[in-house]
Amino acid sequence: MKAEVFLPEDYRPAEDEPFMNDRQMEYFRRKLLAWKVELLKDSHDTIEGMKDGTRNIPDVADRASEETDRALELRTRDRQRKLVSKIDAALRRIEEGEYGYCEITGEPISLKRLDARPIATMTLEAQERHERREKVHRDD
């Protein structure tokens, strides 16, 4: 078990400190956990809303509209479920000391990129190369 890391409330990772030091790791761990809690709360609220929302709507157009809304909500929740598993994977990488490094090149992922997308697993350059290759294969 690691010792508790003191993190001032206004702390932001900076380029002039050692990459992925204890404070940076703790900052991203807390950021990921807060994001996960928010997603799970939204998911719970949706489930409760759907339980309350099962009512008989006689008008066909209104019923179709409600079913479309429900399908959209379920797709959104499915995306969020996948996001939660990516957050869990990022938290595992933090525990294993691998967080913040590109899974393709092994290079550090920029702090700006990690702050904007804390589940990132590749540097921006590696991600762009990956997406270009994917597009080429899709077009075949």
N, C-alpha and C positions, 0 to 999 in steps of 0.2 A: 504494500500500500504506500502510495506516494504521500509526501508531506503536503499539507495545505499550502497553496500558493496565494500570497496576498496580491490582490488585483484592485488598484484604485478604480472607482466607478467610471472615471473619465479616460481610462487607459485605452489606447489604440496602438496596435502593433506598428513599429517604425522600422524603416529600412536600415537605420544606423545601429540597430541592436542585433545580437547574434540570431540567425534565422532559426525559428522554431525552438526558442528557448522556453523555459517553463512558463513564463508569463504569456507568451504568444499561444502556447498549447492550451493553457487554461482559458484564455480569451476565446479561442475558437471552440473549445469544448462547451463553454457556457452559451455561446452564440448558437451552436447546434442544438443543445438541449432546450433552449428557449423556443427555437423554431419548431422542434418536435412537439413540445407541449402545446404550442399554438395550433399546430395541424391536428393533433389528437382531440383537442377541445372542439375545433370546427367539425371534425368528423362525428363526435358525440352529439353536437347540436343538430347536425343533419339527420342522424338516426332518430333523435327525439322528434324532430320536425316531421319526419316521414311517418312515424307512428301516429302522430296527431293528425296528419294530413290524409289519412285513408278514409275518405268519405265518398259517398255516392253522389256524383255530379250528373244530373239528368241531361244537360245540354251536351251534345256530341262534340261541338267545337271547343267548349270549355274543358271537357274531359281530355280531349286530344292535346290541348294546350298544357294542361297540368301534367299529362304523361310525358310530353316533350321536356318540360321543365325538370321533371323528376329524372329523366334519362340523362339530361345534361348534368344535373347535380351528381348523379352516380358516376358519370365519367370523370367529373372533377375530383370526386372522392377517390376514385381508382388512381388517378394521377398523384394525388396526395399520399396514398398508401405506398406507391412506388417511391415517392420522395422520402417518406419516413424510412424505408429500407436503405436508401442512399445515405441518409443522415446516420443511421445505425452503423453503416459501413465506415463512414468518416470517423465516427466515435471510436470504432475498433482500431482504425489506423492511428488515431491519437494514442490509444492505450499501447499500441505496438511500436510507437515512435516512428511511424512511417508517414504520418500526416504532413501535407505540405509539399511533398515531392512528387514529380510527374511519374506516373506508372509506366510511361513509354521511355522517357529519356533519363529519368532519375534526377533531373535538375529541379531546383526549387521552383515552386509555382509562386508567382508574384503575390505579395501581400494584398495588393489592390484587388486582384482577381479572387483571392480567397475570401476577402472581406465581402465582396459582391456576391460570390457564389461559393460558400464554405464547403460544398460537397464536391468541388472540382477535383478531378483526379489527374488532369493533364495541364501542362503549360498552355498558354493561348496558342503558341505556334504549333505544338503537337496536336491540339484540338482542331485547329484549322486544317492541318494536313490530313487528319483522320476524317474530317467531314468532306474534304475534297475527294479522297479515295472512295468514301461511301457514295458520293454523288456519281462518280465515274462508274462504279459497279451497278448502281441503280439504273443508270441510263443504258446499260448493256442489254 
